[in-house]
């Protein structure tokens, strides 16, 4: 994009390119939803017309987040077709664009281990590592230590003024190391809870719908436990929320209320104490619902434990 738009000087052309990304992204998401029958058809209208914030992230702000998610959903589409190697290659490409894609990794690892075994999974992980090495080679040759340090810098601080989800906290707690470690521990516990309560109870081999819910729920608990969410991060989970909520036992009116409340919170600028509290409450309800027994679906049956 930078090359085609003369180093970012031709903003109009860059927006056209991102508009193309948006169209491709939407096509891949529709394909996944059609294949898995994960949500009612009217949800497609919600995706298309509801979110000014998502339209802005793609067509106006030109962040790399939606590009990473385009490749992530492409990898999911391949995984649903059981094209494991190619799906993992595209997944690794998505990670190279934005590290948030790693939030899907626990779910992906579980699927690969269950469906292909430990030996094949090790091979796929190795291929992903090789791809990361090749893509990072120009930087590794120039400054290997700096590249590795900045790629995995978990100690960096986010600006409190941009937080969408923790505006209600005092700023000193927001920057507290103890708070960050607590969120990390909570993230691990929620992943363990998903494994025990949902993932391991599903019939083998996994149906496309089951694989989709595993991947999206892995990402959702990571987003819910994020140290801070900025406005462009909404694309990390916007298109997965209906899939996850409709997989739970939440009543449809409550599901729609949560979707509407989340949308309202992300479109509140700047974020307020009230919008952050409501957003986090929606995240809590979503996590609790995902840990409860799921809504019955013929393609996502549970087995007795």
C-alpha positions as a printed NumPy array, in Angstrom:
array([[  0.   ,   0.   ,   0.   ],
       [  2.815,   2.388,   0.892],
       [  4.524,   1.77 ,  -2.448],
       [  1.374,   2.144,  -4.512],
       [  0.345,   5.335,  -2.701],
       [  3.754,   7.026,  -3.039],
       [  4.793,   6.477,   0.539],
       [  1.34 ,   7.331,   1.845],
       [  1.123,  10.676,   0.055],
       [ -1.745,   9.585,  -2.192],
       [ -4.315,   9.059,   0.557],
       [ -7.236,   8.656,  -1.862],
       [ -5.568,   5.707,  -3.597],
       [ -4.691,   4.147,  -0.243],
       [ -8.348,   4.408,   0.749],
       [ -9.401,   2.684,  -2.467],
       [ -6.975,  -0.15 ,  -1.692],
       [ -8.339,  -0.472,   1.831],
       [-11.844,  -0.408,   0.383],
       [-10.836,  -3.443,  -1.675],
       [ -9.504,  -5.083,   1.483],
       [-12.866,  -4.365,   3.128],
       [-14.793,  -5.99 ,   0.276],
       [-12.55 ,  -9.07 ,   0.379],
       [-12.812,  -9.2  ,   4.152],
       [-16.597,  -9.076,   4.048],
       [-16.695, -11.793,   1.379],
       [-14.547, -14.131,   3.481],
       [-16.643, -13.512,   6.608],
       [-19.878, -14.197,   4.704],
       [-18.372, -17.413,   3.321],
       [-17.446, -18.579,   6.839],
       [-20.88 , -17.753,   8.236],
       [-22.635, -19.461,   5.326],
       [-20.517, -22.594,   5.714],
       [-21.03 , -22.863,   9.46 ],
       [-24.614, -21.515,   9.659],
       [-23.455, -19.941,  12.905],
       [-25.838, -16.957,  12.986],
       [-29.283, -16.032,  11.637],
       [-29.166, -14.4  ,   8.167],
       [-30.31 , -11.006,   9.475],
       [-26.961, -10.657,  11.271],
       [-25.396,  -9.979,   7.866],
       [-27.389,  -6.745,   7.783],
       [-25.982,  -5.908,  11.213],
       [-22.443,  -6.395,   9.885],
       [-23.126,  -4.324,   6.783],
       [-24.884,  -1.284,   8.185],
       [-24.433,  -1.148,  11.951],
       [-20.884,  -0.097,  12.685],
       [-19.596,   3.301,  11.694],
       [-16.466,   2.482,  13.692],
       [-15.627,  -0.582,  11.557],
       [-16.226,   1.342,   8.318],
       [-13.929,   4.069,   9.645],
       [-11.167,   1.63 ,  10.639],
       [-11.084,   0.202,   7.115],
       [-11.741,   3.149,   4.84 ],
       [-10.62 ,   6.24 ,   6.758],
       [ -8.015,   5.384,   9.404],
       [ -6.017,   2.859,   7.326],
       [ -4.793,   0.824,  10.305],
       [ -3.031,  -2.504,   9.799],
       [ -5.483,  -4.242,  12.169],
       [ -8.13 ,  -4.964,   9.492],
       [ -5.463,  -6.24 ,   7.08 ],
       [ -4.245,  -8.689,   9.714],
       [ -7.821,  -9.798,  10.381],
       [ -8.444, -10.295,   6.648],
       [ -5.626, -12.847,   6.528],
       [ -6.779, -14.331,   9.831],
       [-10.262, -14.991,   8.47 ],
       [ -8.732, -16.378,   5.279],
       [ -6.798, -18.826,   7.426],
       [ -9.978, -19.774,   9.296],
       [-11.765, -20.407,   5.99 ],
       [ -8.934, -22.764,   4.987],
       [ -8.947, -24.509,   8.369],
       [-12.697, -25.095,   8.099],
       [-11.934, -26.922,   4.84 ],
       [ -9.352, -28.955,   6.804],
       [ -6.487, -27.569,   4.735],
       [ -4.269, -27.507,   7.79 ],
       [ -0.888, -26.63 ,   6.293],
       [ -2.089, -23.809,   4.057],
       [ -4.315, -22.48 ,   6.842],
       [ -1.357, -22.372,   9.227],
       [  0.796, -20.609,   6.621],
       [ -1.805, -17.872,   6.155],
       [ -2.249, -17.665,   9.938],
       [  1.49 , -17.048,  10.319],
       [  1.305, -14.355,   7.644],
       [ -1.489, -12.672,   9.632],
       [  0.642, -12.785,  12.791],
       [  3.447, -11.03 ,  10.901],
       [  1.095,  -8.12 ,  10.229],
       [ -0.275,  -7.749,  13.763],
       [  0.568,  -9.746,  16.876],
       [ -3.007,  -9.683,  18.205],
       [ -3.694, -12.647,  15.906],
       [ -1.783, -14.757,  18.455],
       [ -4.905, -14.594,  20.637],
       [ -6.348, -17.245,  18.308],
       [ -3.302, -19.49 ,  18.807],
       [ -4.533, -21.472,  21.86 ],
       [ -7.706, -22.476,  20.022],
       [ -5.774, -23.288,  16.858],
       [ -3.273, -25.419,  18.78 ],
       [ -6.103, -27.351,  20.438],
       [ -7.791, -28.013,  17.091],
       [ -4.564, -29.153,  15.45 ],
       [ -3.61 , -31.425,  18.346],
       [ -7.068, -32.976,  18.418],
       [ -7.542, -33.363,  14.669],
       [ -4.007, -34.123,  13.425],
       [ -1.991, -35.324,  16.424],
       [  1.123, -34.004,  18.141],
       [  3.59 , -34.882,  15.357],
       [  1.672, -33.089,  12.613],
       [  0.975, -30.164,  14.928],
       [  4.691, -29.809,  15.624],
       [  5.311, -29.741,  11.882],
       [  2.721, -27.005,  11.344],
       [  4.148, -24.933,  14.204],
       [  7.607, -25.346,  12.707],
       [  6.379, -24.126,   9.319],
       [  4.812, -21.092,  11.004],
       [  8.137, -20.381,  12.687],
       [ 10.026, -20.624,   9.396],
       [  7.6  , -18.174,   7.779],
       [  8.119, -15.72 ,  10.642],
       [ 11.867, -16.047,  10.249],
       [ 11.759, -15.439,   6.491],
       [  9.464, -12.439,   6.79 ],
       [ 11.605, -10.944,   9.53 ],
       [ 14.918, -11.76 ,   7.866],
       [ 15.685,  -8.209,   6.602],
       [ 15.198,  -6.873,  10.138],
       [ 17.022,  -9.791,  11.788],
       [ 20.046,  -9.166,   9.573],
       [ 20.039,  -5.456,  10.419],
       [ 19.285,  -5.517,  14.162],
       [ 18.327,  -8.975,  15.478],
       [ 18.17 ,  -8.112,  19.187],
       [ 16.188,  -4.943,  18.613],
       [ 13.748,  -6.699,  16.286],
       [ 13.079,  -9.572,  18.695],
       [ 12.804,  -7.248,  21.696],
       [ 10.329,  -4.893,  20.03 ],
       [  8.313,  -7.737,  18.498],
       [  7.675,  -9.302,  21.907],
       [  7.747,  -6.228,  24.126],
       [  5.115,  -7.049,  26.736],
       [  6.262,  -4.267,  29.051],
       [  5.234,  -1.33 ,  26.879],
       [  2.719,   1.092,  28.341],
       [ -0.484,   2.187,  26.641],
       [ -1.752,   5.756,  26.8  ],
       [ -4.591,   6.06 ,  29.292],
       [ -6.294,   8.755,  27.193],
       [ -6.957,   6.23 ,  24.387],
       [ -8.335,   3.362,  26.459],
       [-11.845,   2.244,  25.574],
       [-12.285,  -0.467,  28.213],
       [-10.652,   0.9  ,  31.387],
       [-11.607,   4.563,  31.553],
       [-13.232,   3.881,  34.955],
       [ -9.9  ,   2.939,  36.58 ],
       [ -7.543,   5.408,  38.247],
       [ -4.603,   6.01 ,  35.941],
       [ -2.052,   4.634,  38.411],
       [ -3.88 ,   1.3  ,  38.56 ],
       [ -4.207,   1.279,  34.767],
       [ -0.395,   1.428,  34.52 ],
       [  0.184,  -0.935,  37.439],
       [  2.318,  -3.996,  36.802],
       [  0.223,  -5.936,  39.31 ],
       [ -2.912,  -5.148,  37.319],
       [ -1.279,  -6.337,  34.082],
       [ -0.127,  -9.621,  35.645],
       [ -3.587, -10.16 ,  37.13 ],
       [ -5.146,  -9.804,  33.674],
       [ -2.642, -12.298,  32.263],
       [ -3.502, -14.829,  34.977],
       [ -7.216, -14.281,  34.354],
       [ -6.65 , -14.839,  30.647],
       [ -4.955, -18.187,  31.304],
       [ -7.732, -19.242,  33.713],
       [-10.426, -18.368,  31.174],
       [ -8.655, -20.398,  28.479],
       [ -8.466, -23.321,  30.896],
       [-12.158, -22.857,  31.679],
       [-13.035, -22.886,  27.972],
       [-11.079, -26.088,  27.514],
       [-12.738, -27.829,  30.447],
       [-16.269, -26.526,  29.941],
       [-16.598, -26.322,  26.167],
       [-13.767, -27.398,  23.905],
       [-13.035, -30.886,  25.205],
       [-16.722, -31.836,  25.333],
       [-17.289, -31.452,  21.594],
       [-17.67 , -34.472,  19.34 ],
       [-14.724, -35.511,  17.171],
       [-13.972, -34.859,  14.412],
       [-14.861, -31.205,  14.919],
       [-17.509, -29.753,  12.651],
       [-16.741, -26.431,  10.907],
       [-19.074, -24.665,  13.338],
       [-17.321, -26.188,  16.362],
       [-13.884, -25.183,  15.035],
       [-15.116, -21.649,  14.409],
       [-16.431, -21.277,  17.96 ],
       [-13.194, -22.67 ,  19.425],
       [-11.075, -20.172,  17.484],
       [-13.311, -17.172,  18.121],
       [-13.774, -17.911,  21.828],
       [ -9.992, -18.214,  22.219],
       [ -9.668, -14.71 ,  20.802],
       [-12.606, -13.273,  22.748],
       [-11.27 , -14.074,  26.218],
       [ -7.956, -12.547,  25.168],
       [ -9.663,  -9.336,  24.101],
       [-11.717,  -9.299,  27.309],
       [ -8.486,  -9.52 ,  29.346],
       [ -6.541,  -6.967,  27.291],
       [ -4.635,  -4.335,  29.264],
       [ -6.174,  -1.689,  27.049],
       [ -8.358,  -1.587,  23.962],
       [ -8.015,   1.231,  21.453],
       [-10.628,   2.105,  18.859],
       [ -8.972,   0.257,  15.969],
       [ -8.968,  -2.931,  18.067],
       [-12.733,  -3.264,  17.628],
       [-12.116,  -5.136,  14.371],
       [-10.343,  -7.846,  16.399],
       [-13.684,  -9.282,  17.514],
       [-16.59 ,  -7.314,  16.031],
       [-17.5  ,  -9.973,  13.461],
       [-17.129, -12.809,  15.961],
       [-19.461, -11.464,  18.648],
       [-22.733, -12.659,  17.063],
       [-21.257, -16.104,  16.397],
       [-20.183, -16.505,  20.006],
       [-23.315, -15.075,  21.603],
       [-25.635, -17.163,  19.42 ],
       [-23.662, -20.262,  20.43 ],
       [-24.612, -19.695,  24.085],
       [-27.904, -20.102,  25.942],
       [-28.458, -16.344,  26.182],
       [-31.951, -15.349,  25.013],
       [-31.982, -13.715,  21.59 ],
       [-33.275, -10.343,  22.955],
       [-30.401, -10.25 ,  25.47 ],
       [-27.94 , -11.204,  22.737],
       [-29.134,  -8.321,  20.567],
       [-29.021,  -5.972,  23.562],
       [-25.385,  -6.913,  24.215],
       [-24.464,  -6.419,  20.558],
       [-26.127,  -3.011,  20.591],
       [-24.477,  -1.998,  23.862],
       [-21.012,  -3.029,  22.636],
       [-21.566,  -1.102,  19.419],
       [-22.633,   1.995,  21.366],
       [-19.582,   1.79 ,  23.635],
       [-17.152,   1.552,  20.732],
       [-18.801,   4.502,  19.011],
       [-18.549,   6.698,  22.099],
       [-15.64 ,   9.085,  21.569],
       [-13.844,   9.858,  23.716],
       [-14.63 ,   6.925,  25.962],
       [-16.308,   7.674,  29.277],
       [-16.495,   5.939,  32.63 ],
       [-20.008,   4.769,  31.765],
       [-19.099,   3.439,  28.304],
       [-16.101,   1.535,  29.709],
       [-18.143,   0.   ,  32.516],
       [-20.879,  -1.112,  30.117],
       [-18.327,  -2.565,  27.695],
       [-16.6  ,  -4.555,  30.413],
       [-19.941,  -5.801,  31.751],
       [-20.756,  -7.058,  28.251],
       [-17.391,  -8.829,  28.174],
       [-18.073, -10.43 ,  31.555],
       [-21.514, -11.637,  30.467],
       [-19.989, -13.027,  27.268],
       [-17.266, -14.913,  29.149],
       [-19.726, -16.38 ,  31.659],
       [-22.099, -17.42 ,  28.868],
       [-19.267, -19.12 ,  26.966],
       [-18.268, -21.087,  30.067],
       [-21.835, -22.342,  30.531],
       [-23.301, -25.288,  28.548],
       [-23.833, -24.129,  24.947],
       [-27.027, -23.755,  22.964],
       [-27.939, -27.048,  21.298],
       [-26.967, -27.275,  17.652],
       [-26.95 , -30.398,  15.488],
       [-23.414, -29.662,  14.214],
       [-21.954, -28.845,  17.61 ],
       [-23.022, -31.688,  19.865],
       [-21.509, -32.26 ,  23.264],
       [-20.409, -35.636,  24.48 ],
       [-20.825, -36.736,  28.056],
       [-17.713, -36.434,  30.224]])
